Amino acid sequence: MFVGLLLLNFVQAQETFQVNGVGDKRDGCYAFTNATIVKDAQTTIKNATLVIRDGKIVAVGEGVAVPADAVVVDCKDKFIYPSFIDAYTDYGMPQQQRAQAGFSFGGPSQLTNNQKGAYGWNQSLKSDVEGHKLFSVDDAKAKSFRETGFGAVLTHQKDGIVRGTGAVVALANNKDNFVVIKEKAASLLSFNKGTSSQTYPSSLMGSIALLRQTYLDAAWYKNNPAATGLQGDGVNITLQSFNANEGLPQIFDPADRGAGDVWGVMRADRVGDEFGVQYIIKATGKEYQRIKEVAATKAPLIVHLNFPVAMDVEDPADARLVSLQDMKHWELAPTNPGAIEKAGIAYTFVGVDDTATAADVASAMTAVGAEAADVVVLIVTIQQCINVYDASKALGIDPVIVATGLCFGTGMTDHLAEAGDGGVVPNNWYFGGYGYSYFNPDYESGMQTYLDKVQQYGVPAPGAANLEYTGFAGPSFANMMTLTKFLNQLGPDALDYAGIDGKIRGFKGPMMIQAGPLDCGKQVILGLPIFISVCGSQMGIQQYKDGEWLSIADALNGKPIDATKV
């Protein structure tokens, strides 16, 4: 819960700030009992107790013992919530005033930076600005945040194309020293030159050009340290700071001069793609107009809920000045968050070692938000499949899991039996296969023939209680049988490399346990000639549910999935 972070901010091992009066401040201990505590969107704890000692949450949940020295607050029929965090504000920042200069028709042009110091040449590049050094508590504004459920904000100076770093601060009414949670939490950028009095850039195209040039200059500056000497361009604080901030999350406001259109998201993303940066982009509010293009950027969005107010159309004279475009935006703007959520697919990869335990896997699943993920895809060994099953049970979650044939096998079946769960694989899991299923066999594909021969001739591996026949066993058997057919067709006099290679490359199927057309030796996946040894591109997906296998898409129902067209 964020409340813990907020309150932790007030705990000091030793005072480093002058205190008038009693310096040993004792916050004591408080217990909030009988509360309904909303931990997150998925977890609500009723009749719970929250214990805070010295400004820090030390216990929360049902049946929590109340310390003897605690001040008890009965919260019956009351709720305790974690706070919201606003990721894009200028709370506590000084207001910037534009200098009396800049571009004007007939006026003199300011071509260079008039800022004193070893800075870059353009005033709109303020990468050296550090938000936590400018910040000061503003309790009047903080109160309005708190009243709407916010406990902390990311704040920065909204000025310039490159805006420096932002800080995460608590919305508490306390000294500035005690509310700064993280000094440098993100690097901020925009297309808006801000208060710069310099003539350039004077257009959106110029802003984009300046930002691109800054990336190029910064890379050159980093890779040519000798150039900072007397014989080079000298020290450049702007480029130094720009490079120093590149490891921080990069938040981009694509609005130009305070006004944003949906194309700003794509413009910003293209700049990021050019230089290998994935921006977190502040939404314009108009993403619903081009939702497919926005989704294609893969950029996380900071979505605001400031929707346009209704137009005053009571007076016909005023009504005729309201455009249809503005009216449609007023109508559709509140649908923007829903459109973004519906189109977005957020995912995170996490690696686990082959020796990882179920507890390790549980930690990894928690770290990537598996309980809230749309889909969890497993590309792991049979042991890690088992660990994912155990971790899900331990966490009390039931995510949608899609696995490969690597999660088949007697090891999984035996583990389920030991756990008292039954079934051959975990219930409700989806499995991607080769187009045909071990568990929905037929004679046309050869799967039933394979299973019959396994039962007739197969023997368990040394030390194994049961015969293993799933995983790669079926396709390996099919490959062996197909190769045997090639050898028989060639005859003993033509068994050379050229003959076998030509037979394979010219083979178009059908092949045992393989769905769809074959194209050996030149398979192209997603436009790239990779996996040249893979002849087939079609696969199937089955779900194991309540003791039955359901064909989702495979050769059995006539709807194979072609990986080359995904």
C-alpha positions as CSV (number, residue, x, y, z in Angstrom):
1,M,0.0,0.0,0.0
2,F,1.3,3.4,-0.8
3,V,0.3,4.7,2.6
4,G,3.2,2.8,4.0
5,L,5.6,4.6,1.6
6,L,4.0,7.9,2.4
7,L,4.3,7.5,6.2
8,L,7.8,5.9,5.9
9,N,8.9,9.2,4.5
10,F,8.7,10.8,8.0
11,V,10.9,8.3,9.8
12,Q,14.4,9.5,10.4
13,A,17.2,7.7,12.2
14,Q,18.8,11.0,13.1
15,E,17.7,14.6,12.7
16,T,19.7,16.6,10.1
17,F,17.5,19.6,10.1
18,Q,17.3,22.2,12.8
19,V,14.3,21.8,15.1
20,N,12.9,24.4,17.3
21,G,11.6,22.8,20.5
22,V,11.7,19.2,21.4
23,G,13.9,17.4,18.9
24,D,12.9,13.9,19.8
25,K,9.6,13.5,18.0
26,R,7.8,10.4,19.0
27,D,4.9,9.5,16.7
28,G,4.0,6.5,18.8
29,C,1.8,3.6,17.8
30,Y,-1.7,3.5,16.3
31,A,-4.0,0.6,15.5
32,F,-6.9,1.1,13.2
33,T,-9.3,-1.8,13.9
34,N,-12.4,-3.3,12.3
35,A,-11.7,-1.6,9.0
36,T,-12.4,-2.7,5.5
37,I,-9.0,-2.4,3.8
38,V,-8.7,-2.3,0.0
39,K,-5.2,-3.5,-0.7
40,D,-5.5,-3.4,-4.5
41,A,-8.0,-3.9,-7.2
42,Q,-8.1,-7.7,-6.5
43,T,-7.8,-7.8,-2.8
44,T,-10.2,-6.5,-0.1
45,I,-9.7,-7.4,3.6
46,K,-12.7,-7.1,5.9
47,N,-12.6,-6.6,9.6
48,A,-8.9,-5.9,9.3
49,T,-6.4,-4.1,11.5
50,L,-3.8,-1.7,10.4
51,V,-0.9,-1.0,12.8
52,I,1.4,2.0,12.3
53,R,4.4,2.5,14.5
54,D,6.6,5.6,14.2
55,G,5.0,6.6,10.9
56,K,5.5,3.1,9.3
57,I,3.0,0.4,8.6
58,V,4.2,-2.7,10.5
59,A,1.2,-5.0,10.2
60,V,-2.1,-5.3,8.3
61,G,-4.7,-8.0,7.9
62,E,-7.2,-10.1,9.8
63,G,-6.4,-11.3,13.3
64,V,-3.5,-8.8,13.7
65,A,-2.5,-8.4,17.4
66,V,-3.0,-4.8,18.7
67,P,0.2,-3.7,20.6
68,A,-0.3,-2.8,24.2
69,D,0.9,0.8,23.7
70,A,-1.2,1.5,20.6
71,V,-3.8,4.2,20.4
72,V,-6.8,2.3,19.1
73,V,-9.1,3.8,16.5
74,D,-12.3,1.9,15.8
75,C,-12.9,2.0,12.0
76,K,-16.1,-0.1,11.9
77,D,-18.1,0.6,8.7
78,K,-15.1,2.6,7.4
79,F,-12.7,1.9,4.5
80,I,-9.0,2.3,4.2
81,Y,-7.6,2.7,0.6
82,P,-4.2,3.1,-0.9
83,S,-3.7,6.4,-2.5
84,F,-3.4,7.4,-6.2
85,I,-0.2,8.6,-7.7
86,D,-0.4,11.3,-10.4
87,A,2.5,10.6,-12.8
88,Y,2.5,14.0,-14.6
89,T,2.3,17.3,-12.6
90,D,4.2,20.4,-11.8
91,Y,3.1,20.5,-8.2
92,G,5.4,22.6,-6.1
93,M,7.4,24.0,-9.0
94,P,8.0,27.7,-9.5
95,Q,6.1,29.3,-12.3
96,Q,8.2,30.1,-15.3
97,Q,7.8,33.4,-17.1
98,R,8.6,33.8,-20.8
99,A,11.3,36.5,-21.4
100,Q,10.4,39.5,-23.5
101,A,12.1,38.2,-26.6
102,G,11.8,35.4,-29.1
103,F,10.5,35.6,-32.6
104,S,8.5,38.6,-33.8
105,F,7.9,39.9,-37.2
106,G,10.3,42.8,-37.8
107,G,12.1,42.3,-34.5
108,P,15.7,41.2,-33.9
109,S,16.4,37.5,-33.8
110,Q,18.0,35.8,-30.9
111,L,20.1,33.0,-32.4
112,T,22.2,31.8,-29.5
113,N,21.6,30.9,-25.8
114,N,21.9,33.9,-23.5
115,Q,22.1,31.7,-20.4
116,K,25.4,32.2,-18.5
117,G,27.5,29.1,-18.0
118,A,28.9,26.1,-19.9
119,Y,25.5,25.1,-21.4
120,G,24.4,24.0,-24.8
121,W,23.5,26.4,-27.5
122,N,19.7,26.3,-27.3
123,Q,17.7,27.5,-24.3
124,S,14.9,25.1,-24.7
125,L,17.2,22.2,-23.8
126,K,17.1,22.2,-20.0
127,S,18.4,18.7,-19.3
128,D,20.3,20.0,-16.4
129,V,17.2,21.0,-14.5
130,E,16.5,18.8,-11.4
131,G,13.0,19.0,-10.2
132,H,13.7,18.1,-6.6
133,K,16.0,21.1,-6.3
134,L,13.2,23.5,-7.4
135,F,10.4,21.8,-5.4
136,S,8.7,23.3,-2.4
137,V,5.6,22.2,-0.6
138,D,2.4,24.0,-1.5
139,D,-0.2,22.7,1.0
140,A,-3.1,24.5,-0.7
141,K,-2.6,22.5,-3.9
142,A,-1.7,19.4,-2.0
143,K,-5.0,19.5,-0.1
144,S,-6.9,19.5,-3.4
145,F,-4.9,16.4,-4.5
146,R,-5.5,14.6,-1.1
147,E,-9.2,15.3,-1.2
148,T,-9.5,13.4,-4.5
149,G,-7.5,10.4,-3.2
150,F,-3.9,11.2,-4.2
151,G,-1.0,10.6,-1.9
152,A,2.0,11.3,-4.1
153,V,2.9,12.9,-7.5
154,L,5.7,12.9,-10.0
155,T,6.5,16.6,-10.4
156,H,8.7,18.4,-12.8
157,Q,9.2,21.8,-14.4
158,K,7.0,21.9,-17.5
159,D,9.4,24.1,-19.5
160,G,11.3,23.3,-22.6
161,I,11.8,20.5,-25.1
162,V,14.2,18.7,-22.8
163,R,12.9,19.4,-19.3
164,G,15.4,17.7,-17.0
165,T,14.4,15.3,-14.2
166,G,11.2,14.9,-12.2
167,A,10.9,13.9,-8.6
168,V,8.3,11.8,-6.7
169,V,7.0,13.7,-3.7
170,A,4.4,13.0,-1.0
171,L,1.5,15.3,-0.7
172,A,2.0,15.8,3.0
173,N,2.0,19.2,4.8
174,N,5.6,18.9,6.0
175,K,9.0,20.4,5.4
176,D,10.3,20.0,1.9
177,N,13.1,17.8,3.2
178,F,10.7,15.2,4.5
179,V,8.3,14.8,1.5
180,V,10.7,14.0,-1.3
181,I,10.5,10.2,-1.9
182,K,12.7,9.9,-5.0
183,E,14.8,12.7,-6.3
184,K,15.3,11.6,-9.9
185,A,12.5,9.4,-11.0
186,A,12.2,10.2,-14.7
187,S,13.5,12.3,-17.5
188,L,10.9,14.6,-19.2
189,L,10.6,15.8,-22.8
190,S,8.2,17.6,-25.1
191,F,7.7,19.3,-28.4
192,N,7.1,22.7,-26.7
193,K,10.0,25.1,-26.4
194,G,8.5,26.7,-23.4
195,T,9.8,30.0,-22.0
196,S,12.9,30.1,-24.2
197,S,13.4,33.5,-25.7
198,Q,15.5,32.1,-28.5
199,T,14.1,32.3,-32.0
200,Y,14.7,28.7,-32.9
201,P,12.7,26.5,-32.9
202,S,9.6,28.3,-34.1
203,S,7.6,25.4,-35.4
204,L,6.8,21.8,-34.6
205,M,9.1,20.6,-37.3
206,G,11.9,22.7,-35.8
207,S,11.2,21.2,-32.3
208,I,11.5,17.6,-33.8
209,A,14.6,18.5,-35.7
210,L,16.2,20.0,-32.5
211,L,15.4,17.0,-30.4
212,R,16.8,14.6,-33.0
213,Q,20.0,16.7,-33.3
214,T,20.3,16.6,-29.5
215,Y,20.3,12.8,-29.5
216,L,23.0,12.8,-32.2
217,D,25.1,15.5,-30.4
218,A,24.8,13.7,-27.0
219,A,26.0,10.4,-28.5
220,W,29.0,12.1,-30.1
221,Y,29.8,13.9,-26.9
222,K,29.7,10.7,-24.9
223,N,31.8,8.7,-27.4
224,N,34.4,11.5,-27.8
225,P,35.5,12.5,-24.3
226,A,38.7,14.1,-25.6
227,A,36.6,16.6,-27.5
228,T,35.7,18.4,-24.3
229,G,39.3,19.8,-24.0
230,L,40.7,23.1,-25.3
231,Q,41.0,21.7,-28.8
232,G,37.4,20.5,-29.0
233,D,34.0,22.0,-28.3
234,G,34.6,22.2,-24.6
235,V,32.4,21.2,-21.6
236,N,28.7,21.0,-22.4
237,I,26.6,20.7,-19.2
238,T,23.4,20.3,-21.3
239,L,24.8,17.2,-23.1
240,Q,26.4,15.8,-20.0
241,S,23.0,16.0,-18.2
242,F,21.2,14.6,-21.2
243,N,23.5,11.5,-21.2
244,A,23.3,11.2,-17.4
245,N,19.5,11.0,-17.5
246,E,19.2,8.4,-20.4
247,G,18.9,5.5,-17.9
248,L,15.8,7.0,-16.3
249,P,12.2,6.4,-17.6
250,Q,11.6,8.8,-20.4
251,I,8.2,10.6,-20.3
252,F,7.1,12.5,-23.3
253,D,4.4,15.2,-23.7
254,P,3.7,15.3,-27.4
255,A,1.4,18.4,-27.2
256,D,2.8,21.4,-29.2
257,R,2.3,24.8,-27.6
258,G,-0.3,23.5,-25.3
259,A,-2.5,21.9,-28.0
260,G,-2.2,18.3,-28.8
261,D,-3.5,16.2,-31.7
262,V,-3.5,12.4,-31.8
263,W,-0.7,12.4,-34.3
264,G,1.6,13.7,-31.6
265,V,1.8,10.3,-30.0
266,M,3.0,8.7,-33.2
267,R,5.5,11.6,-33.8
268,A,7.0,11.2,-30.4
269,D,7.2,7.4,-30.8
270,R,9.0,7.7,-34.2
271,V,11.6,9.9,-32.6
272,G,12.1,7.4,-29.8
273,D,12.3,4.5,-32.3
274,E,15.0,6.3,-34.2
275,F,17.2,6.4,-31.2
276,G,16.2,3.2,-29.4
277,V,14.1,4.8,-26.7
278,Q,10.7,3.6,-25.6
279,Y,8.9,6.7,-24.3
280,I,6.1,6.7,-21.8
281,I,3.8,9.2,-23.6
282,K,1.3,11.6,-22.0
283,A,-1.9,10.9,-23.8
284,T,-3.5,13.8,-25.8
285,G,-7.1,12.7,-25.0
286,K,-7.8,12.0,-28.7
287,E,-6.2,8.5,-29.0
288,Y,-9.7,7.0,-29.7
289,Q,-9.5,8.7,-33.1
290,R,-6.5,6.6,-34.2
291,I,-6.5,3.8,-31.7
292,K,-4.9,1.2,-34.0
293,E,-2.0,3.5,-34.8
294,V,-1.5,4.4,-31.1
295,A,-1.6,0.7,-30.1
296,A,1.0,-0.1,-32.7
297,T,3.6,2.2,-31.0
298,K,3.6,-0.2,-28.0
299,A,4.1,3.0,-25.8
300,P,2.8,3.1,-22.3
301,L,0.4,6.0,-21.9
302,I,-0.3,8.4,-19.1
303,V,-4.0,9.0,-19.6
304,H,-5.7,12.0,-18.1
305,L,-9.4,12.4,-17.2
306,N,-9.8,16.0,-18.0
307,F,-12.6,15.9,-20.5
308,P,-13.9,18.9,-22.4
309,V,-16.8,20.8,-20.9
310,A,-20.1,21.1,-22.7
311,M,-20.3,23.9,-25.2
312,D,-22.8,26.7,-24.7
313,V,-25.1,26.4,-27.6
314,E,-28.2,28.1,-26.1
315,D,-27.6,31.2,-28.2
316,P,-27.8,30.4,-31.9
317,A,-25.2,33.0,-32.6
318,D,-22.7,31.2,-30.3
319,A,-23.9,27.8,-31.5
320,R,-22.9,28.4,-35.1
321,L,-19.3,29.1,-34.0
322,V,-19.0,25.6,-32.5
323,S,-17.6,23.1,-35.1
324,L,-18.8,19.6,-35.6
325,Q,-15.3,18.4,-34.8
326,D,-15.4,20.0,-31.4
327,M,-18.9,18.6,-30.7
328,K,-17.8,15.1,-31.7
329,H,-14.7,15.3,-29.5
330,W,-16.8,16.5,-26.5
331,E,-19.1,13.5,-27.1
332,L,-16.3,10.9,-27.5
333,A,-13.5,12.2,-25.2
334,P,-14.9,10.3,-22.2
335,T,-14.6,7.0,-24.2
336,N,-10.8,7.5,-24.7
337,P,-9.6,5.6,-21.5
338,G,-11.9,2.7,-22.4
339,A,-10.7,2.6,-26.0
340,I,-7.0,2.6,-24.8
341,E,-7.7,-0.2,-22.3
342,K,-9.5,-2.3,-24.9
343,A,-6.7,-1.9,-27.5
344,G,-3.7,-2.2,-25.2
345,I,-1.9,-5.4,-24.4
346,A,0.7,-4.8,-21.7
347,Y,3.2,-7.6,-21.0
348,T,6.5,-8.2,-19.3
349,F,9.1,-10.9,-19.7
350,V,10.9,-12.3,-16.7
351,G,13.5,-15.0,-16.7
352,V,13.8,-17.9,-14.2
353,D,16.7,-20.2,-13.8
354,D,16.3,-23.9,-14.4
355,T,17.1,-24.5,-10.7
356,A,14.4,-22.0,-9.6
357,T,11.9,-23.2,-7.0
358,A,8.2,-22.7,-6.9
359,A,8.8,-19.8,-4.4
360,D,11.2,-18.2,-6.9
361,V,8.6,-18.6,-9.7
362,A,5.9,-17.1,-7.4
363,S,8.1,-14.1,-6.8
364,A,8.7,-13.7,-10.5
365,M,5.0,-14.0,-11.3
366,T,4.2,-11.4,-8.6
367,A,6.9,-9.0,-10.0
368,V,5.4,-9.0,-13.5
369,G,1.8,-8.7,-12.3
370,A,0.7,-12.2,-13.5
371,E,-2.5,-12.0,-11.4
372,A,-3.7,-9.1,-13.5
373,A,-2.2,-10.1,-16.9
374,D,-4.4,-10.9,-19.9
375,V,-2.3,-13.9,-20.7
376,V,0.7,-15.7,-19.2
377,V,2.8,-17.5,-21.8
378,L,5.1,-20.2,-20.6
379,I,8.3,-21.2,-22.6
380,V,9.9,-23.3,-19.9
381,T,10.9,-26.8,-18.9
382,I,8.4,-29.4,-17.5
383,Q,9.8,-28.7,-14.0
384,Q,9.1,-25.0,-14.3
385,C,5.6,-25.7,-15.7
386,I,5.1,-27.6,-12.4
387,N,6.5,-24.7,-10.5
388,V,4.1,-22.3,-12.2
389,Y,1.2,-24.5,-11.3
390,D,2.4,-24.6,-7.6
391,A,3.1,-20.9,-7.6
392,S,-0.4,-20.0,-8.9
393,K,-1.9,-22.2,-6.1
394,A,0.3,-20.5,-3.5
395,L,-0.6,-17.0,-4.7
396,G,-4.3,-17.9,-4.9
397,I,-4.5,-16.7,-8.5
398,D,-5.9,-18.4,-11.6
399,P,-4.3,-16.6,-14.6
400,V,-5.0,-17.5,-18.2
401,I,-1.9,-19.7,-19.0
402,V,-0.8,-20.7,-22.5
403,A,1.9,-23.3,-22.6
404,T,3.7,-25.4,-25.1
405,G,4.1,-29.2,-25.3
406,L,7.0,-28.8,-23.0
407,C,4.4,-28.7,-20.2
408,F,2.9,-32.1,-21.2
409,G,4.2,-35.3,-19.7
410,T,4.0,-37.8,-17.0
411,G,5.9,-35.6,-14.7
412,M,3.1,-33.0,-14.7
413,T,0.4,-35.7,-14.5
414,D,2.1,-37.5,-11.6
415,H,2.5,-34.1,-9.7
416,L,-1.2,-33.3,-10.2
417,A,-2.1,-36.7,-8.8
418,E,0.1,-36.1,-5.7
419,A,-1.5,-32.7,-5.2
420,G,-4.9,-34.3,-5.4
421,D,-5.9,-32.3,-8.4
422,G,-6.2,-35.0,-11.0
423,G,-6.2,-34.6,-14.7
424,V,-3.3,-35.0,-17.2
425,V,-2.4,-31.3,-17.2
426,P,-3.6,-28.3,-15.1
427,N,-7.3,-27.4,-15.5
428,N,-8.1,-24.5,-17.8
429,W,-4.6,-24.2,-19.3
430,Y,-4.2,-23.7,-23.0
431,F,-1.5,-25.6,-25.0
432,G,0.0,-24.8,-28.3
433,G,1.0,-27.8,-30.4
434,Y,1.9,-29.1,-33.8
435,G,-1.6,-28.9,-35.3
436,Y,-2.7,-32.3,-33.9
437,S,-3.1,-33.3,-30.3
438,Y,-2.0,-36.3,-28.4
439,F,-5.2,-36.1,-26.5
440,N,-7.6,-35.8,-29.5
441,P,-6.0,-38.4,-31.8
442,D,-7.2,-39.5,-35.2
443,Y,-6.0,-42.0,-37.8
444,E,-5.9,-39.5,-40.7
445,S,-3.0,-37.5,-39.1
446,G,-1.2,-40.6,-37.9
447,M,-1.5,-39.6,-34.3
448,Q,-3.6,-42.6,-33.4
449,T,-1.2,-44.9,-35.2
450,Y,1.7,-43.3,-33.2
451,L,-0.1,-43.9,-29.9
452,D,-0.9,-47.4,-30.8
453,K,2.7,-48.2,-31.5
454,V,3.8,-46.4,-28.3
455,Q,1.6,-48.7,-26.3
456,Q,2.8,-51.8,-28.3
457,Y,6.6,-51.1,-28.2
458,G,7.3,-48.3,-25.8
459,V,9.1,-48.8,-22.5
460,P,9.5,-46.3,-19.6
461,A,12.9,-44.6,-19.3
462,P,15.2,-46.0,-16.6
463,G,13.9,-45.0,-13.2
464,A,10.6,-43.7,-14.6
465,A,7.3,-45.2,-13.4
466,N,5.4,-44.3,-16.5
467,L,6.0,-44.2,-20.3
468,E,6.7,-40.7,-21.6
469,Y,5.1,-40.3,-25.1
470,T,4.3,-36.5,-25.3
471,G,6.5,-33.5,-25.9
472,F,8.9,-33.9,-28.8
473,A,8.4,-37.6,-28.9
474,G,5.6,-37.6,-31.5
475,P,7.2,-35.2,-34.0
476,S,10.5,-37.0,-33.6
477,F,8.8,-40.3,-34.5
478,A,7.1,-38.6,-37.4
479,N,10.4,-37.2,-38.7
480,M,12.0,-40.7,-38.4
481,M,9.1,-42.3,-40.4
482,T,9.2,-39.6,-43.0
483,L,12.9,-39.9,-43.5
484,T,12.6,-43.7,-43.7
485,K,10.0,-43.1,-46.5
486,F,12.5,-40.9,-48.4
487,L,15.3,-43.5,-48.1
488,N,13.0,-46.2,-49.4
489,Q,12.0,-44.1,-52.3
490,L,15.6,-43.2,-53.2
491,G,16.9,-46.7,-52.9
492,P,20.3,-47.9,-51.8
493,D,22.1,-46.6,-54.9
494,A,21.1,-42.9,-54.4
495,L,21.6,-42.6,-50.6
496,D,23.9,-39.5,-50.8
497,Y,23.7,-36.0,-49.4
498,A,22.4,-34.5,-52.7
499,G,19.7,-37.1,-53.1
500,I,18.4,-36.8,-49.5
501,D,18.6,-33.0,-49.5
502,G,16.7,-32.7,-52.7
503,K,14.0,-35.1,-51.4
504,I,13.5,-33.0,-48.3
505,R,13.5,-29.6,-50.1
506,G,11.0,-30.9,-52.6
507,F,8.6,-32.5,-50.0
508,K,5.2,-30.7,-49.7
509,G,3.5,-33.2,-47.5
510,P,1.3,-34.6,-46.2
511,M,3.4,-35.6,-43.2
512,M,2.5,-37.6,-40.2
513,I,1.3,-35.4,-37.2
514,Q,1.9,-32.2,-39.2
515,A,-1.0,-29.9,-40.1
516,G,-1.0,-27.7,-43.2
517,P,1.4,-27.2,-46.1
518,L,5.1,-27.8,-45.9
519,D,7.9,-25.7,-47.3
520,C,11.2,-27.3,-46.3
521,G,14.5,-25.4,-46.7
522,K,13.1,-22.0,-47.2
523,Q,10.5,-21.3,-44.5
524,V,10.0,-17.6,-43.9
525,I,8.6,-16.5,-40.5
526,L,7.3,-13.0,-40.2
527,G,9.2,-12.0,-43.3
528,L,12.5,-13.3,-42.2
529,P,14.3,-16.5,-43.5
530,I,14.8,-17.9,-40.0
531,F,14.1,-21.4,-38.9
532,I,15.0,-22.8,-42.3
533,S,14.9,-26.3,-40.9
534,V,11.2,-25.8,-40.0
535,C,9.0,-27.2,-42.8
536,G,5.6,-26.5,-41.3
537,S,4.1,-23.2,-40.0
538,Q,0.7,-24.3,-38.7
539,M,-0.1,-25.2,-35.2
540,G,-3.0,-25.8,-33.0
541,I,-4.2,-24.7,-29.6
542,Q,-6.2,-26.9,-27.2
543,Q,-7.6,-26.2,-23.7
544,Y,-7.8,-28.8,-21.0
545,K,-11.0,-28.1,-19.1
546,D,-12.9,-30.3,-16.6
547,G,-11.3,-33.5,-17.8
548,E,-11.9,-32.8,-21.5
549,W,-9.7,-31.4,-24.3
550,L,-11.3,-28.6,-26.3
551,S,-10.0,-27.8,-29.8
552,I,-9.6,-24.0,-29.9
553,A,-7.9,-23.9,-33.3
554,D,-6.2,-26.8,-35.0
555,A,-6.4,-29.2,-37.9
556,L,-9.1,-31.2,-36.1
557,N,-11.6,-28.4,-36.6
558,G,-10.3,-27.1,-39.9
559,K,-8.9,-23.9,-38.4
560,P,-5.1,-24.3,-38.1
561,I,-3.0,-21.3,-37.1
562,D,-0.4,-20.2,-39.7
563,A,2.6,-18.6,-37.9
564,T,3.7,-16.9,-41.1
565,K,0.6,-14.9,-41.2
566,V,0.3,-14.0,-37.5
